[in-house]
Amino acid sequence: MDTTTSNSINTTIQRQKAASKSTWVSVIVNIFLCVIQIITGYLTTSCALVADAIHSLSDLISDAVVLIANRFANIPPDENHPHGHYRYENIASFFIGLLLLSVGLGMIWNSVHQLLLSEKTPTDIHYAALFIALFVLIAKEGLFRYLLAIGKKVGSTMLIVNAWHARSDALSSLIVFIAIIASIMGVLWADSVAALLVGAMIAHMGLQFTWNALQTLSDLAVSPEEQQEIAKIIQQTKGVIQFHQLKTRKSGDFIHVEVHLEFPEETTIKTAHDIGLAVSHRLKAKGNIIDVTTHFDPISTDHYPLD
C-alpha cells in the first residue's frame, strides 16, 4: 500500500468517526431539549415551546439520515459500485435540504395564517417559559457551532449541511424566545412577522442545499478555482509537456479527474505510463481526489516548440 492510498484511508476513517461522534452528540442534545421544552411548555401553557419541541424532532430525523449516510458512504467499492458509495452523502444532503425547505415553508404558512387572523387572544405565559426558551436558544446555537467546526475540520459537506440545519432550529428557538417576550408585553403580532422572515431564510437555505446536492448528483464539475489548481499540478508534473480535455466530477466531497496527456509520438508506453502515474499520485496527494484517469495522445514533434 503506497503513502497516497494510506493517507486516503486515514482521511476516510477520520471523517467517519467525526461524523458518528458529532451526530450522536446532536441526537442526545436534541432529545434532552425536546423533553424539557415539552414539559415546560405544558406546565407554563406555552404553545410556542411545545411547537418548537416538535420542530426539534426534524433535527433528530436529520441526524438519523446523517448516521445512515455516514454508514453507507464509507463502504469500500464493490462490484456494483466500482467508484465507491460517496454519493450517499449527496443523497443525505438532498433530503436534509428538502427537510429545511419544508420547515421554512411551514413557518411561512403558519405566520401568514396568524397575521391574517382577525382576533387574537392573549395567552398568560409564565416567566419560566422565557428562561427555558433562552436556555434552548443558547444550547442550539452552541450545537450549531460545534457541528460546523467538526464539518469544516474533516471537510464533510454532509456534516456542514447538518450543522446549518441545527442553525435553522436555533433560529426557530429565537422566534419562540421573541414570541414569549412579545406575549408577555402584549405585542401579539411580533412573533408572526419574525417567523415569516426567518421562515423565508430557512426555506432559501433548504432550496440552496437541495439544488447543490442535485447538481453534484448530476456530475457537477469542481469550481473554476479548483480546476485551475488541478491543472497547475498536472502541468508542473515532471515529464508533462501538454494536456487537454481535463474533466472533473464530484462524488460526495471527493473528486474524479480525467485528463488527456500529450506525448511525442516516439515516447515509449512505459515512459508515458510512468508520467501518468506520477500525475495520479500528485493529484491524489491533495486529499480529496480519489480517482484519476489518464489518456495518452501521441503528437508529432512538429507540434512542440524545440528548446
N, C-alpha and C positions, 0 to 999 in steps of 0.2 A: 504494500500500500504506500503510495507516494505522499509527500507532505501536503500537497494541494487537496487530495481526497480526504486525508486525515483532518485537515482544518475544516473542510466542508461538513464532515460528520460531526465534529465537535460543535460547530455552529448550530447545526440542526438539533442536536441534543440539548444545547443551551436554550434554544428558542422553545423547545417542547417543555422543558422543566419550568422556565419562566412563565409560560402561558398557563400551565397547570396550576402552579402555586398562586399566581396573581388572581386567576379566575376563582379559585376556591376561597381566597380571601374576600373577593367580591360577593360570592354566594353567602358566606357567613354574615358579612356586614349587612347585606340586604335583607336577609331573613330576620336578623335582630331588629333592624329599623322598621320592618313591616309589622312585627309583633307589637313594639312599643307604640307605633302610630295607631294601630287598630284599637289597642287597649285605651290609650289616652283619648283618642277621638271619641270612643264610646262613652267614657266617663265624663268628658267635658262637653259633650254634644257638639263636637266639631266635625261636620261632614267633610270639610276640606282635608283634615288629617286622614280620615278614612279613605277618601278618594285618592290621596297621594300614596297611601299604603298599597292600594290596588294598582296604581300606576307603577309602583316599585316592582311589582310582580313581573313587569316587562323586562326588567333588568335580569331577573332570575331566568327568564326564557332566553335572553341574550347570552347569559353565562353558560347555559346548557348547550346552546348552539356552538359557542367557542370551545367548550370541552370536547364535544363530539368532533368538531372540525379539527381540533388540535390532535386528537387521537388518530384520525384518518389521514390528515395531511402529511404526517411523518412516516407513513408506511413506505417501506422501500419499493422501488419499481418492480413490477411483476410482468407476467406475460400479457395481461390485459391492459396494463398501464405502464408501458415501457419508459415513459417520460416522468414517472412518479405521480404522486397524488397531491401535489402542491395546490392545485386549484380548488381543493376543498376550502381553503382559506378564503378564496374569492366568493365561493358559494355562500359561506358563512357571512361574509361582509355584505353580500347582496340581501340576505334575509334580515340582517340587523338593520340595514338601510330601510327596508320595507317596514320594519317594526317602528323605526324612528318616524318615518313618513306617516304611518297610520296614527301614531300617538300625537304628532303635531296637528294633523287634520282633525283628530278628535277634540283636541284642546280648542282649536279654532271654532269648530261647530258648537261646542258647549258654551264658549264665551260669547259668541254671537247670539245664541239662544238666550243667555242670561241678559244680555244687553237689550234684547227685544221684548223682554217681559214687561208688562205694563205695571205690575205690582210686585214689590219685593218686601218680604217680611224680615225684619232684623232678627238675628239669632243671638241669644245670650251665651257667649262663649267664655269659658273660664281662662284666666291668665296662664294656667298651667299648659294649655294648648300652645300658647305663644312660645313658651320656653322650650317645649318639645320640638316645635317647628324649627326653632333656631338651632337646636342641637342636631336635628336631622339634616338641616341645610349644611352645617359645618362638616358633618360626617361624610355626606355625599360629595362635597367639594374636595375633601381630603382623599376620598376613594378615587375620584377622577384624576387627581394629580399623581397618585400612586400608580394607577394603571397606565397613564400616559407616559410616565417616566420609564416604566418597565418595557412598554411597547417600543419606545424610541431606543432604549438601550440594546435590545435584541433585534431591532429592525423589523418588527412584525406589524404589518398593516392591519391584520385582524385584531390584535390587541389594542392598537391605536383607535380603530373604529369602535371597539367595545368601550374604551375609555370615554370617547365622546358621547356614547350612549349614556354612560354614567353621568356625564356633564348635563345631558338633557334632563335626567332625573333630578339633578341638583337645581336646575332652572325651574323645574316643576315645584320643587320644595320651596324655592324662593317665592313663587307665586302664592303658595299656601301661606307662607310667612306674611306676605303683604296682605293677603286676603283676611287673615286673622286680625292684623292690626287695623285694617280698614273696617272690619266688622265691629271691633271694639270702639273705634272712633266714630262710627256711624256713616262712613263713606262706603256705600254699598256697591258702587259701580267700579271702583278702582281695580279690584281683583279681576273683573271681566276684561277690562282694557289691557291690563298687563298680561293676562292669559292669552289674549288674542295676539299680542306682539311676540311673546315667547313661543307660542304655538307655531307661528309663521317661521320663526328661526329654526325650530326643531324640524318642521316639515321640509324646509330648504336643505338642512343638513342631511336628512334622510334621503332626499332626492339626489343629492350630490354623491353620497356614498353608494346608492343603488346604481347610479349611472356609471361611476368609476368601476364598480365591480363588473357590470355588463361589458364595459369597454375591455377590461382585462380578459374576461372570458371569451371575447371575440378576437383574441390575439393582438391586443394593443401593443404597439412598439414602445420602447423607452423614450424618455424625454429627449429633446434635441441636445441638451447639455450632456446627458449621459451617453448619447450616441457619439458625440464628439470625443468624449473621454475614451470610449471603446475603440474608436478609430485611431486615436493617438497611440494607444497601447499596441495596436496591430502594426501601425506604421513604424514604431520605434523598436519592434522586434528584429533582432539581427537576422539578415537574410531576406527580409521582405522588401521588395522593390516597389511594387504597386499592388493595389487590390480594388475590387469593385463589388457591387451587389451586396453591401453589408445590410443584413436584415436582423432584426431583434423582435422578440415577442416575450411578454411577461407570463409567468405562471406562478400564481401566489405572489410572494415577494422576491421571486427568483427570475432569472433571465436566460433565455435560449438565444444563441448567436449563430448566424450562418454568414459565411463570407467566402468570396472567390479570390484566391491569391494568384497573382500573375508571376510566371517564371519564364526565363529564356527557354526556348524550345529544346536546347541541348541539356537542360537540367535533368539529373537522374531522379527516378522516382524516390529513392531513398533520401536524397537531399531535400526534395520538396516535402516529403513526409516528415522529416526531422524539423524543418522550419514550421510546418503546420502544427506539429506537436508543441513546439515552443510557444506559438501563438496561443494555443489552447491553454497551456499551463499559466501563462502570464495573465490571460483574461480570467481564469478561474481563481487566481490569487486575489482578485477583487473581493471575493467572498460571496457575492450574490449571483454569480454566473455559474450555472450548473451544467450547461451543455454547450459545446462549441463544435459546429460542423464546418469543415474547410473543404473547398473545391479547388483543384489545381487547373489553371488555364495556361497552356503553353502559348507564348507570344514570341513572334520573331524579334530578334535582337535589333532590328531596324526601328522598332517602336520605342527602344530605350535610348536615352542620351548617353553617349560614351563619355566617361571621365577622362 
